[in-house]
Amino acid sequence: MARGQLQGIGSVTVWMIVFVALWLTSTVFLVILYTGQEGLRSENTRLTEDNLRLISSAERNSVPLFKNAAKGGPTVVGLLEEARGETARLATGEAVGDAGTVRDQLEGILRIIRSDRIVPEPESYQDFSYHEALTMLYEAFSAEHTLRSDAEQRVAELEANTDELLAANKQQSDNFDKRAKELGDQLADAEKDRDRYRKERDDEVADLERRFAERDKQSDADLTRERQRSAALEDRVAQCQERVAALQGKLGGQMIGPPELSTARQPDGTILGAPPGDDVVFIDLGRKDRLVLGLKFAVYSPQSGIPADGRAKAQIEVVAIDTMSAECKIVGIAPDEVILQGDLIANPVYDRDHPISFVVAGGFDLNHDGTIDANGAAAIEAMIIDWGGTLSSELTALTDFVVLGRAPRRPRSAAEGSSDQARRAAVEKRAYDRYTETIEAADTLRVPVLTQEVFLNFLGYSGRHTRP
């Protein structure tokens, strides 16, 4: 009974113990399960928040990357990395790099653009995207392509025009070569004619020089005889001058003088040659005759001789001098006149043997305006000096010519007017007295007198010449 009770108590106890153990176990499990659910709930809340930070529920069905993400396949992050790499490759040519790397590369390109200064306003590209820059690049390329196409078309047109011009130029060149050959042939013919003319001219000059040499020998002999005669005559002249001076005191102005300008009308030389159509002639005077460049001669016909007024048919100027001849340029010739071989030449200032002595007196009107020129006498004296003559202030028996101008104004009485007027009157009186004394001395010593007109006529300034 007692064992039976013990056994009965033991079973209840055991069952109670088992029940308590099961209760405790279930309680622990419930606590553990509750605790795990809270953690799961917290984790779920965190994951939900993270998921919302990544994408909203409204965007899940619209974003292709999220649609393409799958369990065991590509993830959203993987797809994003793939899209980022593709974007980087499109932007920089490489699939690696982040936005900062892309921005650095963009800054490097902008620095190059700014430093090269090829693109206008490079700062305007600072905020452009690659798409905008590529669009602008294409537009610039398209414009450049259009310009290049237009330029190539223009070049083609210019090449066509160039071909036409080259063809025309070749035609002109051929015509020029043909014309040049014709002109060359004409020039060769002209040179032959010129050489023939020069030979004929040289032969003529050589003949003239030979004849002149023969004449020069004869002239030297004649000159020797004439000098001997001249020495004898000079002694005779000296005696005659003494006689004339003695007779002058008795007869004065009643003495009969020589014919007017008899000395001045002797020629100095002749024309050796006058080629038809040329503006040069050759004369029989040369370096041995004391000829100088620039000396001018009046030309006269041998039939009419040298007239008393000295009016010539032409004027020549010495331009080249040889030993026995000279070349002269025709500087003036009268209408309907021709210079011929054998014509006479004369210049009253020139003498081949000794300088001619001149006395200049009076006033001269060289520009023919009716009034005496202030430097008229000086101009006449310059002509004489330039061509080898000599000047003397006093007229003597050795004077060859007197060049006489207009008479000075007759002076008033020195007592009239102020002291300045008296001085001017004294100067005028001296000039007038010298003028009258020169005329009287020339008449007494039988010195030929040349008026302004006659003197200039003998030099070839007759006023009726024309240029050759």
NORLINDA-V294429 format. One line per field, one symbol per residue. ss: DSSP state (h for helix, s for strand, l for the rest). psi: psi as a letter, one per 40 degrees, with the letter a starting at -180 (. if undefined). burial: + if it has 9 or more other C-alpha atoms within 8 Angstrom, else -. Layout:
# NORLINDA-V294429
ss=???
psi=???
burial=???
This chain:
# NORLINDA-V294429
ss=lhhhhhhhhhhhhhhhhhhhhhhhhhhhhhhhhhhhhhhhhhhhhhhhhhhhhhlllllllllhhhhhlllllllhhhhhhhhhhhhhhhhhllllllhhhhhhhhhhhhhhhhhhlllllhhhhllllhhhhhhhhhhhhhhhhhhhhhhhhhhhhhhhhhhhhhhhhhhhhhhhhhhhhhhhhhhhhhhhhhhhhhhhhhhhhhhhhhhhhhhhhhhhhhhhhhhhhhhhhhhhhhhhhhhhhhhhhhhhhhllllllllllllllsssssllllllsssslllhhhllllllssssslllllllllllllssssssssllllssssssssslllllllllsssllllllllllssssslsllllllllllllhhhhhhhhhhhlllsslllllllllsssslsllllllllllllhhhhhhhhhhhhhhhhhhhhhhhhhhhllsssshhhhhhhllllllssll
psi=ddddddddddddddddddddddddddddddddddddddddddddddddddddddiiddedeehddddehiheahiddddddddddddddddeeieiiaddddddddddddddddddfdhigddeedeiiddddddddddddddddddddddddddddddddddddddddddddddddddddddddddddddddddddddddddddddddddddddddddddddddddddddddddddddddddddddddddbeeihiiihfddefhieaihdighheieiihifiadeefiiiehiiihihdddahideehieihihhehhadeiihihheihiifihhiheiiiihedihddiihhihhiaihgdefeeihidfdddddddddddfeiiiidhhaeehdihhhaihihhiihdeiaaddddddddddddddddddddddddddefhhhhidddddddeegeeeiii.
burial=--------------------------------------------------++---+---++---+++++----+++--++---++++++-++-++-+----+--+----+--++-------+-----+----+--------------------------------------------------------------------------++--++---------------------------------++---+--------++--+-++++++++-----++++++++-+-+++-+++++++----+---++++++++++-+--+++++++++++------++++++++++++--+++++++++++------++--++--++--++-++++++--+---+++++++--+--+--+------+++-++-++-++-++--+--++++--++++++++++++++++--+---
